[in-house]
Structure formats: structure tokens, C-alpha cells
Amino acid sequence: MITNIRLRNFKSIQNDTEVKFSPLTIFTGPNSSGKSNIIEPIVIFSQLAMQRLSNLSFDFQSSLEDERAEYYRYPHPSTEFIVYKGELEREIIIEIHILSETSKRIIGYSISYTSDPLKTEQIAFINRRPIFHAISTSIGESEQNCIKHPMRWKNRQPASSARYLLSTGSFLPQKESIDRKSSGLDVTLRDLAEKLIHELERELAKIYLISAPRGTIPIETTPGPDPAWVGKNGQNLIYILSKIYGRRKYKDKQQKISDWSKRFGLGNVAAGLKKGLILGADFEDPTLRTVFDLASASYGSRQLLTVITQIFWSSRGDTIIIEEPEISLHPESQVLLLELFAEAIRERKQIICTTHSPLFILSLSKAFGKKVLSKRDVSLYHVEKGTDGTKARLLDLDDRGFVKGWIPSYLKVEEDLFHEWAEKID
């Protein structure tokens, strides 16, 4: 589970901004305020971890430009698109800390990056304490790489490379090159680095983004590479559903997807081989008692089924980031979303989402009333953008799940509408 991130000079975020996360973390605020800019660095780290686990090594810039990028890909030079105001001399800082499901400790990773001149600094943490620090500086065609020991910060050792993210070889020299006369600190640090980086890679790769443009389901699809998740845009939904509904070992997941589909009015869902090697999915309309292809379901139902499927396909310790889960949903379904997320949290999965729906946030009180969520489970942030960039303010929830003082940007709109209505009263 992600515990906190720290950002500086990333897109619309200028000043040091730290955000702490709960099992359910909600970001709200006006359009273009910077909600997605808080989430994107988390997803970039997940993308980098996936690249590393696929044995692909990139420096910070080229990783964002690779055509195989799962989430975000920018034109070259990518830094122009992610640094505050496009000012290349600024130092971008992204730092993340995660409560590891494996070791039960908080592991962290930080990168500070300047593209003009090119300089990369990386730090790995355990329980928020720096364990090692790698620095790479390039001037013209020359490149200098070194690592710094946390127990003797003034002492630097040359390294073959310190530019590649999440690569143990980036941080410490090979064992063979370590001076036998030195203390055992270098060997100990290298062994610790290898374990920590592998743990970081695994934890970061368990973060999944479901973006707003989701819910486009093809009528038919053919089997391909076995996907690990539904995909950023829900493009792998049929594959995942076919896998779940086609194997007895996933019976519990199948049952939960079916139960929640019914609760949201979609009816019974089924998936698998349609004809030959063609995969498909269908559902039974609960009112008409007729089976239809899933591609003909309403957009709201299709995008929601993408969310439901990923939640129950995910494993304990996974983080699922959902942009605007309320898209195309009736108010009744928006209220029910909080109970769906509460079940995910009971299964030790983390939900991070953005929203523009006041109903969705008001529904917290119902979830609190049913005792499926409590104050310790939820963090709610209001995101605003001023002349000095984006800021995220943690809002206070009372014990009943109501926002004290309400949402600032919602309140302004509601007051304007009320006054306009009041002036029209005869």
C-alpha cells in the first residue's frame, strides 16, 4: 500500500508537495487543478518497475519515450512535458513510500532529475531512512557516476552507471570490484540494495491504473499474450473475464464479480470461448430476462464492469487507481460505489480515485453509517491551482463521514446557484 509521495516541479506542481495515502484516497477539485498530476508520478514508477521486470533498462527520460510504455509515453524530449512550466533547469523530484505486503516494512524510492544540465540522483529508503544514494552527472560527452554511503555520507565510490532506475548495478559496484581490505560495509550494502530494489520492483508493479476513457468492449476478440490486468482503458477485460469464468480455481472471484454486477443492475455475466478461438462475454438483462452481448451493454455498465473485474482480479496488497469511477453512472450506482470500494479495502487492496461527483463524496456518510468504512480508512483531498502551482489540501471528515465545511469548489457553485434561485422567488 502506498503510504505517501513527495513531488516538486512535476507538471503543475511547483513547491514541495507531500500527500499521505489511506486505504481509500479520494482527490476532488476543479478541472485542470492538477489531480491527475498527483497520480501520474505514481503510475510512472509502476511503469518503470514493469520495464525493469521485463529486463528493460532505461534512464528517466528514455523510459517515458519508449513505445512499449504501459501507461505514459511522451515525445522526445519528454522532460519538456513533465517539468513545471517546461523550464528545463528546474529539478524534478518524485519520491514514493510503500508499505510492503511481503516484509511489512515501509520501503521508499526517490529520484531527482534535471535535464539541463543532465543530473540524476536516486535514493532508496527503509522505514523512511536513506539506505543508499546514487548520483549521475553528464556534461557534454563525459559522465560521472558515484554512490554515497549513508553511514559515511562524505565518502563516495565510483559506480559504472547511476542513471538507470531500479537497477541494483546502478547503485553499487560489483562484488568482484570491492576492495577486500575495506570493511564489510560495501558488501552488506550491495546485498541489501539487491533485496531492496527487487522488493521495490515487485511492489511498484502491483499498482494499476484504470483511466477515464475505458469501457470500450469489442464484440469479439482472439486470445493473445496472457494479460495481468484489465488494462489502462479496459482493453483486456474480455481476456480477464474469460480467464476467471473459465477456471474453477477462480470460483470466488467469479462469484464476487457476478454478485456486484447484479447489485449494479447488470445481471448475470458470463465469458469464455464464443466460437472456435474467439473470446466473448455476455450478460442477462435482469428486466427483459434476455441474454445480450456485453458489447451492447450501456457505457456506464461496461466501464463499471471494468472496475469491478480489476478489483476482484487484483491480489492482496495491490493498489488500483481509478479516474472518475462515477462516469455515466446513475446517482443510485454512485452511492453504491463506496460499498464496492469498502469490500476491496477489507481484502487489503488500496483504492485511489479522482472524482467530480458530490454524490460520491456524500455517500461516505452512508458507508460510515453501515460501518463498512471508518475515518481511519479514508483520506479526502481538495486540489486547487493558483499562480504558484497546484496544492492538495487534506479535508477533515467527522466520525459520521461528512466533510467539515464541505468541498470548497463545490460550495462556491452551490452558493451561486442558491442565490440565483432565491432571487427568482416571487
C-alpha positions as CSV (number, residue, x, y, z in Angstrom):
1,M,0.0,0.0,0.0
2,I,1.3,3.5,-0.9
3,T,1.8,5.5,2.3
4,N,3.0,8.8,0.9
5,I,4.5,10.7,-2.1
6,R,6.5,13.9,-2.3
7,L,6.6,16.0,-5.5
8,R,8.4,19.1,-6.7
9,N,8.4,20.7,-10.2
10,F,6.3,18.0,-11.7
11,K,3.9,19.4,-14.3
12,S,1.6,21.9,-12.4
13,I,3.2,21.1,-9.0
14,Q,6.0,23.7,-8.2
15,N,6.7,23.7,-4.5
16,D,7.4,20.7,-2.3
17,T,4.1,18.8,-2.0
18,E,3.6,15.7,0.2
19,V,0.5,13.6,0.1
20,K,-0.3,10.9,2.6
21,F,-2.5,8.0,1.5
22,S,-5.1,5.8,3.2
23,P,-6.7,2.5,2.1
24,L,-9.2,4.8,0.2
25,T,-7.8,8.1,-1.0
26,I,-10.0,10.5,-3.0
27,F,-9.0,13.6,-4.9
28,T,-11.5,16.2,-5.9
29,G,-11.3,19.7,-7.3
30,P,-11.9,21.8,-10.4
31,N,-10.9,20.6,-13.9
32,S,-7.3,21.3,-14.7
33,S,-6.5,21.8,-11.0
34,G,-3.8,19.1,-11.1
35,K,-5.5,15.9,-9.6
36,S,-4.0,13.7,-12.4
37,N,-0.6,15.3,-11.9
38,I,-0.5,13.9,-8.3
39,I,-1.4,10.4,-9.5
40,E,0.8,10.3,-12.7
41,P,4.2,10.1,-10.9
42,I,2.9,7.0,-9.0
43,V,1.9,5.4,-12.3
44,I,5.3,6.4,-13.9
45,F,7.1,4.5,-11.2
46,S,4.9,1.5,-11.8
47,Q,5.6,1.7,-15.5
48,L,9.4,1.8,-14.7
49,A,9.1,-1.2,-12.5
50,M,7.3,-3.2,-15.2
51,Q,10.1,-2.3,-17.6
52,R,12.7,-3.4,-15.2
53,L,10.9,-6.7,-14.6
54,S,10.8,-7.2,-18.3
55,N,14.7,-6.8,-18.3
56,L,14.5,-3.3,-20.0
57,S,16.8,-0.7,-18.6
58,F,16.1,3.0,-19.2
59,D,17.2,6.3,-17.8
60,F,14.4,8.5,-16.5
61,Q,13.9,10.3,-19.8
62,S,14.0,7.4,-22.3
63,S,11.7,5.3,-20.1
64,L,9.0,7.9,-20.8
65,E,9.6,7.8,-24.5
66,D,9.7,4.1,-25.1
67,E,6.9,2.8,-27.4
68,R,6.4,-0.2,-25.1
69,A,5.4,2.0,-22.1
70,E,2.3,0.7,-20.5
71,Y,0.8,3.9,-19.2
72,Y,2.5,7.2,-20.3
73,R,4.6,7.9,-23.4
74,Y,5.8,11.4,-24.3
75,P,7.6,12.7,-27.4
76,H,11.3,13.4,-27.2
77,P,12.4,15.3,-25.2
78,S,9.9,14.0,-22.6
79,T,11.2,16.3,-19.9
80,E,9.6,19.3,-21.6
81,F,6.2,17.8,-21.0
82,I,6.6,17.0,-17.3
83,V,8.8,19.7,-15.8
84,Y,7.0,22.7,-14.2
85,K,6.3,25.3,-16.9
86,G,8.7,23.5,-19.3
87,E,11.6,25.1,-17.6
88,L,14.4,22.5,-18.1
89,E,16.8,23.9,-15.5
90,R,14.3,23.0,-12.7
91,E,14.9,19.9,-10.6
92,I,12.1,17.4,-10.7
93,I,11.6,15.4,-7.5
94,I,9.4,12.3,-7.2
95,E,9.5,10.3,-4.0
96,I,7.3,7.4,-3.0
97,H,7.0,5.2,0.1
98,I,5.1,1.9,0.2
99,L,4.1,-0.5,3.0
100,S,5.4,-3.8,1.6
101,E,3.0,-6.7,1.8
102,T,6.0,-9.0,1.8
103,S,8.2,-7.6,4.5
104,K,5.7,-5.4,6.4
105,R,8.3,-2.6,6.3
106,I,8.0,0.8,4.5
107,I,10.3,0.9,1.5
108,G,10.9,4.0,-0.5
109,Y,12.4,5.3,-3.6
110,S,13.3,8.9,-4.7
111,I,14.6,10.4,-7.9
112,S,15.6,14.0,-8.5
113,Y,16.2,14.8,-12.2
114,T,17.5,17.8,-14.0
115,S,17.8,17.7,-17.8
116,D,19.8,20.9,-18.3
117,P,22.5,20.1,-17.3
118,L,21.7,16.3,-17.0
119,K,21.9,15.2,-13.4
120,T,20.1,12.2,-11.7
121,E,20.1,11.5,-8.0
122,Q,18.4,8.4,-6.6
123,I,17.8,7.4,-3.0
124,A,16.4,4.1,-1.6
125,F,14.8,4.1,1.8
126,I,13.8,1.6,4.5
127,N,11.3,2.9,7.0
128,R,12.0,6.4,5.6
129,R,15.7,6.2,6.4
130,P,18.0,6.6,3.4
131,I,20.0,3.4,2.7
132,F,22.0,4.4,-0.3
133,H,22.3,7.3,-2.7
134,A,23.4,7.2,-6.4
135,I,24.4,10.2,-8.4
136,S,25.0,10.6,-12.1
137,T,26.1,13.8,-13.8
138,S,26.6,14.4,-17.5
139,I,28.4,17.4,-19.0
140,G,28.9,17.2,-22.8
141,E,30.1,13.7,-23.6
142,S,31.5,13.0,-20.2
143,E,29.6,11.2,-17.5
144,Q,30.4,10.8,-13.8
145,N,28.7,8.2,-11.6
146,C,29.1,7.6,-7.9
147,I,27.4,6.2,-4.8
148,K,27.3,7.6,-1.3
149,H,27.2,5.5,1.8
150,P,24.6,6.6,4.4
151,M,26.9,5.7,7.2
152,R,29.6,7.9,5.9
153,W,28.0,10.4,3.6
154,K,31.2,12.2,2.7
155,N,32.7,9.1,1.2
156,R,31.9,8.5,-2.4
157,Q,32.7,5.5,-4.6
158,P,32.8,5.4,-8.4
159,A,30.0,3.4,-10.0
160,S,29.7,2.1,-13.6
161,S,26.3,3.8,-14.0
162,A,23.9,5.6,-11.8
163,R,21.4,6.7,-14.4
164,Y,19.2,3.6,-14.7
165,L,16.2,3.4,-12.5
166,L,15.6,0.4,-10.2
167,S,18.8,-1.3,-11.3
168,T,21.0,-2.7,-8.5
169,G,24.1,-2.3,-10.6
170,S,23.4,1.4,-10.8
171,F,23.9,1.9,-7.1
172,L,26.8,-0.2,-6.0
173,P,29.9,-1.7,-7.7
174,Q,30.1,-5.4,-8.5
175,K,31.2,-7.6,-5.6
176,E,34.3,-8.5,-7.6
177,S,35.5,-4.9,-7.7
178,I,35.1,-4.2,-4.0
179,D,38.4,-3.8,-2.2
180,R,38.9,-6.9,0.0
181,K,40.8,-4.7,2.5
182,S,37.7,-2.5,3.1
183,S,35.2,-3.2,5.8
184,G,32.2,-5.4,5.1
185,L,30.0,-2.4,4.7
186,D,30.3,-2.3,0.9
187,V,29.3,-6.0,0.5
188,T,26.5,-5.6,3.1
189,L,25.2,-2.6,1.3
190,R,25.2,-4.3,-2.1
191,D,23.3,-7.3,-0.7
192,L,20.8,-5.0,1.0
193,A,20.5,-3.0,-2.3
194,E,19.7,-6.1,-4.3
195,K,17.0,-7.2,-1.9
196,L,15.5,-3.8,-1.6
197,I,15.4,-3.0,-5.3
198,H,13.8,-6.3,-6.1
199,E,11.2,-5.7,-3.4
200,L,10.6,-2.2,-4.7
201,E,10.1,-3.5,-8.3
202,R,7.6,-6.1,-7.1
203,E,5.6,-3.6,-5.0
204,L,5.6,-0.9,-7.7
205,A,4.5,-3.3,-10.4
206,K,1.3,-4.0,-8.3
207,I,0.0,-0.5,-9.0
208,Y,-2.7,-0.5,-11.7
209,L,-4.3,2.5,-13.5
210,I,-7.8,2.4,-14.9
211,S,-8.2,5.6,-16.9
212,A,-11.3,7.7,-17.7
213,P,-11.5,6.5,-21.4
214,R,-12.5,3.0,-20.5
215,G,-15.4,0.7,-21.3
216,T,-14.9,0.1,-25.0
217,I,-15.5,-3.6,-25.4
218,P,-15.1,-5.4,-28.7
219,I,-17.8,-7.8,-29.8
220,E,-15.2,-10.5,-30.4
221,T,-11.5,-10.9,-29.6
222,T,-8.9,-13.6,-30.1
223,P,-6.6,-14.9,-27.4
224,G,-3.2,-13.3,-27.2
225,P,-0.5,-12.8,-24.6
226,D,-1.8,-13.6,-21.2
227,P,-2.6,-10.1,-19.6
228,A,-2.0,-9.5,-15.9
229,W,-4.8,-6.8,-15.6
230,V,-7.8,-5.3,-17.4
231,G,-5.6,-2.6,-19.0
232,K,-5.5,1.1,-18.7
233,N,-8.5,1.5,-21.0
234,G,-10.2,-1.8,-20.1
235,Q,-8.8,-3.3,-23.3
236,N,-8.1,-6.7,-21.7
237,L,-11.5,-7.1,-19.9
238,I,-12.7,-10.0,-22.1
239,Y,-9.4,-11.8,-21.6
240,I,-9.6,-11.5,-17.8
241,L,-13.3,-12.4,-17.6
242,S,-12.7,-15.4,-19.8
243,K,-9.9,-16.5,-17.5
244,I,-11.9,-16.0,-14.4
245,Y,-15.1,-17.7,-15.7
246,G,-13.2,-20.5,-17.4
247,R,-11.3,-21.9,-14.4
248,R,-12.6,-23.5,-11.2
249,K,-9.7,-22.0,-9.2
250,Y,-11.2,-18.5,-9.7
251,K,-14.6,-19.5,-8.4
252,D,-14.6,-17.0,-5.5
253,K,-13.6,-14.1,-7.8
254,Q,-16.3,-15.2,-10.3
255,Q,-18.9,-15.1,-7.6
256,K,-17.9,-11.7,-6.4
257,I,-17.9,-10.2,-9.9
258,S,-21.4,-11.8,-10.5
259,D,-22.8,-10.5,-7.2
260,W,-21.6,-7.0,-7.7
261,S,-22.7,-6.9,-11.4
262,K,-26.2,-7.9,-10.2
263,R,-26.2,-5.2,-7.4
264,F,-25.4,-2.6,-10.1
265,G,-28.2,-3.8,-12.3
266,L,-26.0,-5.5,-15.0
267,G,-27.3,-9.0,-14.3
268,N,-25.5,-12.3,-14.7
269,V,-22.2,-12.1,-16.6
270,A,-20.5,-14.9,-18.4
271,A,-17.4,-15.1,-20.5
272,G,-15.2,-17.6,-22.4
273,L,-14.9,-19.2,-25.8
274,K,-17.6,-17.9,-28.2
275,K,-16.8,-19.9,-31.3
276,G,-13.5,-21.5,-32.3
277,L,-10.8,-19.5,-30.7
278,I,-12.9,-16.4,-30.4
279,L,-13.4,-15.0,-26.9
280,G,-16.6,-13.1,-25.9
281,A,-18.8,-12.2,-22.9
282,D,-22.5,-11.6,-22.4
283,F,-24.9,-10.7,-19.7
284,E,-28.6,-11.4,-18.8
285,D,-30.7,-8.3,-18.7
286,P,-32.5,-8.6,-15.3
287,T,-35.6,-6.8,-16.5
288,L,-36.1,-8.3,-20.0
289,R,-34.7,-11.8,-19.0
290,T,-32.7,-11.8,-22.2
291,V,-29.1,-12.5,-22.9
292,F,-27.1,-9.8,-24.7
293,D,-23.5,-9.5,-25.8
294,L,-21.5,-7.4,-23.3
295,A,-20.5,-5.0,-26.1
296,S,-24.2,-3.9,-26.3
297,A,-24.4,-3.0,-22.6
298,S,-24.7,0.7,-21.6
299,Y,-21.4,2.6,-21.4
300,G,-21.9,3.1,-17.7
301,S,-22.3,-0.7,-17.1
302,R,-19.3,-1.5,-19.3
303,Q,-16.9,1.0,-17.6
304,L,-18.1,-0.1,-14.2
305,L,-17.6,-3.8,-15.0
306,T,-14.0,-3.0,-15.9
307,V,-13.6,-1.5,-12.4
308,I,-15.4,-4.4,-10.6
309,T,-13.3,-7.0,-12.5
310,Q,-10.0,-5.4,-11.7
311,I,-10.9,-5.0,-8.0
312,F,-11.6,-8.7,-7.6
313,W,-8.9,-9.9,-10.0
314,S,-6.3,-8.0,-8.0
315,S,-4.4,-9.6,-5.2
316,R,-3.9,-8.5,-1.6
317,G,-1.6,-5.5,-1.4
318,D,-2.4,-4.2,-4.9
319,T,-3.2,-0.6,-5.5
320,I,-5.9,0.3,-8.0
321,I,-6.0,3.9,-9.3
322,I,-9.4,4.8,-10.9
323,E,-10.1,8.1,-12.7
324,E,-13.6,9.2,-12.1
325,P,-15.3,5.9,-11.1
326,E,-18.7,7.6,-11.3
327,I,-18.6,8.2,-15.1
328,S,-22.1,7.6,-16.7
329,L,-23.5,6.2,-13.5
330,H,-26.9,6.9,-12.1
331,P,-26.9,8.5,-8.6
332,E,-28.0,5.2,-7.1
333,S,-24.9,3.5,-8.5
334,Q,-22.6,6.3,-7.5
335,V,-23.8,5.8,-3.9
336,L,-23.1,2.1,-4.1
337,L,-19.5,2.6,-5.3
338,L,-18.3,3.3,-1.8
339,E,-19.6,-0.1,-0.6
340,L,-17.7,-1.7,-3.5
341,F,-14.5,0.1,-2.5
342,A,-15.1,-0.9,1.1
343,E,-15.1,-4.6,0.2
344,A,-11.8,-4.1,-1.7
345,I,-10.3,-2.5,1.4
346,R,-11.4,-5.4,3.5
347,E,-9.5,-7.6,1.1
348,R,-6.4,-5.4,1.8
349,K,-6.4,-3.7,-1.5
350,Q,-5.9,0.1,-1.9
351,I,-8.1,2.3,-3.9
352,I,-7.0,5.8,-5.1
353,C,-9.5,7.8,-7.2
354,T,-10.4,11.2,-8.6
355,T,-14.0,12.5,-8.7
356,H,-16.1,15.4,-9.7
357,S,-19.3,13.9,-8.0
358,P,-20.7,15.5,-4.8
359,L,-23.0,12.4,-4.5
360,F,-20.0,10.1,-4.4
361,I,-18.5,12.1,-1.6
362,L,-21.8,12.4,0.3
363,S,-22.0,8.6,0.1
364,L,-19.2,8.4,2.6
365,S,-21.7,9.1,5.3
366,K,-23.8,6.1,4.3
367,A,-20.7,3.8,4.2
368,F,-19.7,5.1,7.6
369,G,-23.3,4.5,8.9
370,K,-23.2,0.9,7.7
371,K,-19.7,0.6,9.4
372,V,-18.1,-0.7,6.2
373,L,-15.8,2.3,6.2
374,S,-14.4,4.4,9.0
375,K,-12.5,7.6,9.4
376,R,-9.1,5.8,9.5
377,D,-9.8,4.2,6.1
378,V,-10.3,7.4,4.1
379,S,-8.3,10.5,3.1
380,L,-10.1,13.2,1.0
381,Y,-8.1,15.9,-0.7
382,H,-9.2,19.1,-2.4
383,V,-6.9,20.0,-5.2
384,E,-6.5,23.7,-6.4
385,K,-4.2,25.5,-8.7
386,G,-3.0,29.1,-8.2
387,T,-0.3,31.3,-9.6
388,D,2.3,29.2,-7.7
389,G,1.0,25.9,-9.0
390,T,-1.1,23.0,-7.7
391,K,-1.7,22.4,-4.0
392,A,-3.5,19.5,-2.3
393,R,-5.4,20.2,0.9
394,L,-6.5,17.4,3.2
395,L,-10.1,17.9,4.2
396,D,-11.4,16.9,7.6
397,L,-14.1,14.2,7.9
398,D,-16.2,13.8,11.0
399,D,-17.0,10.4,12.6
400,R,-20.2,10.2,10.5
401,G,-18.4,10.6,7.2
402,F,-19.4,14.2,6.5
403,V,-16.9,16.7,5.2
404,K,-16.5,19.6,7.7
405,G,-17.2,22.8,5.9
406,W,-17.9,20.9,2.6
407,I,-15.8,20.9,-0.6
408,P,-14.6,24.5,-1.3
409,S,-15.1,24.4,-5.0
410,Y,-18.4,22.7,-4.8
411,L,-19.6,25.1,-2.1
412,K,-19.0,28.1,-4.4
413,V,-21.1,26.6,-7.2
414,E,-23.9,25.6,-4.8
415,E,-24.0,29.1,-3.3
416,D,-24.1,30.8,-6.7
417,L,-27.0,28.5,-7.8
418,F,-28.9,29.1,-4.5
419,H,-28.6,32.9,-4.7
420,E,-29.8,32.8,-8.3
421,W,-32.7,30.6,-7.4
422,A,-33.6,32.8,-4.3
423,E,-33.6,35.9,-6.5
424,K,-36.2,34.4,-8.7
425,I,-38.6,33.6,-5.9
426,D,-41.7,35.7,-6.1
